[in-house]
Amino acid sequence: MNSLNIYTKLETLPANLKQEVSDFIDFLMQRSSSKKKKIVPQFGSAKGKIKMSSDFDAPIDDFKEYM
């Protein structure tokens, strides 16, 4: 849909609905601008939150028949 089609449809609306369309456009612009703020993780921020078991590299009993 191009801008001309949107404008043509908008011009056929009564004044109160034009205001609603304007408010909705403002809402969409605000929502799209808030999504642009990307959170960048800081190096080391998960330190101490992840723990590996001591037998992590040990063979798994369920796969013995395949080895």
PyMOL commands that set and color helices and strands:
alter all, ss='L'
color gray80, all
select helices_A, chain A and resi 3-11+15-35+61-66
alter helices_A, ss='H'
color red, helices_A
deselect
rebuild
show_as cartoon
